[in-house]
Amino acid sequence: MELDAQTQAVLDALAAMKLQPPDQIPIEEARTQFMRSRAQYVAAPEPVASAQDISIPGRAGAIPARAYRPSGSSPGERLPAFVFFHGGGWVFGNLDSHDSLCRSLCNAARCAVVAVDYRLAPEHRFPAALDDALAALRHVAQHGASLGIDAARLAAGGDSAGGNLVAVAALTLRDQGEPGLNLQVLLYPVTDLSLESPSYATLGQGYMLTLDRMRFFRNQYLNRASDAADWRASPLRAADLSRLPPALIVTASHDPLIHEAKTYADRLAAAGVHVTYRSYPGVVHGFMTMAGAVDTGRRAVEETAAAIRTALQG
């Protein structure tokens, strides 16, 4: 299978930028480069009824977040909600990097969206990001009324590292007997930080996300190599995947993470969890945030939003 023409054009444009490897420049410079490189293919931000920056109490202090309400909604309306965690290898990304995606999902799913700006590595290593994710989910579930949210209709999702956080959070909430989610949305998630799945051998070079880049992210995020075996970093290592919320798992054909994501989907299904697995052809990791340049990314956003809307009806 070949890359589609639009995806190839994005990769060509990125190659022309001559981006520096993130391990060879200061971390703040690498973060600035990450944001600059995204600008040419992110979809234009859709207008929403409101987008308000808020703070969520966390174990280590306030967690920045952004609460969106869809176009056409009224201020007093109790809306279902989708809590979103951005990707970026636990190192990059913020509320602005995924603002366009959150706005599109908010409008198309007709739900509130709460995007969470969890702490990043290497300043804050594992499990800091997970602690923030759990704090955010608990806060929205317990204080949804103040945000105009119906906490009984709550889903969560994220892309890449954000998908990892959602998968682990779902396991943690189950184990602690806390209210679960109506849906977990895992967009090309990291599920195994051993970095040994077969797709790394076939897709680990030349398709934007590389094996070397994943090694960099792992080394920034984890405290020590042995943390990769901890299910809180690698949910595929969890012994029991039963009694979890229904899952939507999205993958890209040319993504080195595809094998571990498919394996996670298969294990969930084998454990009795309802799973919808969608693999999009001809695209690479992160393609849903390329919706301004890649039609398949736009279609995946629409289909993901439809799944969220269906799960949160009622």
N, C-alpha and C positions, 0 to 999 in steps of 0.2 A: 504494500500500500504506500502510495506517495503522499507527501504533504499537499494540501490544497494550495492553489495559487495565491490566495490572500495570505495564508499563513507564511508561505515562503517569502512573500514580499515583506512581511513584518520582520522575519529573521534577517533578510538582506539589509533592511534599514537599520536594524540593531547592530549588525556587523559593521556597517559603514560608520557607526558612531565610535567605533574603536574603544569600547568600554574597558576600564581597568579591572582586573580580577580583584574582588573585594578583600582578599587576604593580603594584597600588596599596597593598600592605601588605608588611611585612617578610617575608623568606622563611621564617623559622621560624614566624611566625604563619600564613602560607599553608599550611605543612605541617601544623600543628595543625588548621586548618580542613579540610584534605583528609581527615585521619583522622576527625574528628568527623562529617563529612558522610556517610561510608561506613557508620557504625555501624548505621543504621536498616535497611539492606537486605542486609548481609552475612549469610550463613548461619551458624547456630550451629556452633561448632567441634566436629568429631567427635572422640571419644576415639581415640587411636592407642596402639600398644604403647609408643612412646617418642618424645619430641621434645627433642632435646638441642642447646643452643647450642654451637657450635664455632668455631674460627678456622682460616682457610685462609691460608697464606703468599701475599703479593702483592708486586708490585714496589714499592709505596709503603707496605708494612706489612701487618699482619694484616687479613684481610677477614672480617667477621662472617658466620656462616652458621648454619643450623638444619637438623639432620639428623633426619628422621622415619622411623619404621619402622611398618608397618601393623599394625592390630589382628590378633591371631592369629599373628603371626610370632614365632619364637623368637630369643633374643639371638645364638645361634651360626649362624643361617641366613645364607647368602650370597645376598643379594637382588639382582635387577636394580635399576637406579637411574634416577631422573629428576631432572636438575638444573634448578632453576627460577629464573627471573629476573623479578622483579616489574615491573609497569608504574608509570606516574606521570610520564611525560615526562622521564625522567632527573633529575627535580627532586624529586618526591614519592615516597612509598612506602618500606617497610622490611620487616623480617621479620614484623612484626605485621599490616601492612595486608593481606597475602595469606596469613596463617596458616590461615584457614578453607579457602581454596581448596586449599592444599597438603595439608592433612589429608584433604580429600575425595578428591583425586587419589591420595594415598598408599594409602588404604584400597581404593578402587575399582579401581585398577590393580594392587594388591597388589605394590608395589615400594617401595623406599626413595626418599625425596625429600630432596634437598639444596637448600634455598632460600638464595640468595646475596644479601647486603646490600652490593651494589657501591657505590662512591663516587658521590655525587650532585653535580649542578651546582646553582648556579654556582660553588660552592667548588672543584669538581673538574670541569673541562670536558673535552670530547672530546680524546683518546680514553680518558680515565681509566676510565669505566665499562666500555668494551670490554676494556681491559687487565685489569681485575678479573674480567670474565667468562671470559676466556681462562685466566687463572691458576686460577680455580675449576674449570673443566672439566679442565684438565691435572692438577690435584691429585687430583680424584676418580678420573680414569682411572689415575693412577700409584700412588695410595695407597688404592685402594678397599678393600683387605683390612682396613685398620685401622678402616674404617667398616662392615664386614660387607657389602661391596658386591662384586658380580661385575662387574668393569669391562668384561668382554666384552659385557655387556648394558646399554648406557648410552644414554639418550636425554636430550634437553634441550629446554626450551621456556620460553616467557614470553609475557606479554600486553603489547601496545602497545609501549612502549619496550623492554621485556624481550624481546619477539619480535624487534625490530630487532637486539638484541645477539646473540641466538641465530643469526639468519640470517647476520650478519657473522662470527660465530665459526665457523660451519660452513664458510664460504668460506675463512677464514684457516687453519683446520686442514687443509683440502684443499690449499691452496697450499703449505703448509709440510711436506706429506707426513706429517702426524701421523695417528694413528688417528682415524677418524670416528665418527659417532653412528649408532645404529640407527634413529633417528627425530629429526627436528626438528619441534617443535610451535610454530607461529606463530599466536598468538591475536590477532586484529585488529592485525597488526603495522604499525609505521611502516617503510616501505621506500623512501620518497623525500621528503627534507626540502626539496625545492623548493616544496612545498605548492601545486602547480599542477595536480593531478589533477582531472578533471571533477567528481568527487563533492564537492569543496570548494565548488563553485558551487551545487550543489543541496542539500547537507546540512551546510553549514558554519555554520549558525545554527539554534538551537532544539532541538538533539538532544544536549545535555550537552557533548560535546566539540565545540568551535567552532574556526573558522579563527583567531580571535584567540588562543584558548588555545594552539593549536599554534604560532603565531608566538612566543608567550611562551616555550614550552618550547624551541623552536629557538634563540631568542636566548640563553637561559640555558646551553644545552648546547654550542653551537658557539663556537669562538674568533672566527670571522669568517664572513661570508656565503659566501665561496667554499668553505668546508668542506662545504656542502650537496652539492657535486658530487663529493665523495670517496666512493667506494663503501663505505668503512668507516663512513660515516654514513648513506648512502643505498644499500643493497645492490642496489636496482633498477638502479643505475648500473654495476654490475659487468659487465665485458665478457663473461665466460664463466660461465654458471651450470650447466655440466655437472659430472658426477662428484660430486654432492652427495648427502647422505643423503636417504632418502625424507622427504617433508614432509606434515604435516597442517596445513592453513591454514584457520582459522575466521574468519568475518566476520559482521558484523551489518548488517541491511538499511538502518538509519538511522545509519550511521557515515561521516563524511567520509573515512575511510581505506579504504573498501571498494574503490574503484577501484584504488588502488596495490597493495592486497593481492591482488586478482584478477589484475592484470597480472603481479605477481611469480609467482603460481601458474602462469599461462599460460606465462611464460618458462621456468620450471623444467621444466614438462612438455615444452615444445618442445626443451629441451636434453637430454631423455632421463631426467629425474629422475621417479621415481614420486611423484605428488602426489594427495592426497585433499583436495578443496576443499569446505568446508561453509559455506553462508550461511544464517543463521537469520533468519526473517522477524519484523518487528514490534518489533525490539529495537535498542538503541543501543550505542555503544562502552562496553566495560566490563561488559557484561551478565552475564558468567560470575561476576563478583564480586558480583552482585545476586541470587545464588541463594536467599537467604533471603526474597526478595520477588517474584521473577520465575521462574515455572515453566520458561520456556525456558532460563534460565540454568542451572537445576539439570539439565535434560536435556542441555545442552551439556557440562556437567562430566562427567556419566555417560558420554556418547558419546566424549568426549576420553579419559577414563580407559580405556575399552574399547580404543581404538586404541593407547594406550601399552602396555597389557597384552599385546595381540596382537604388537606389534613387539618386545617384550622376552621373549617366550616362547623356550624352548630352553635 
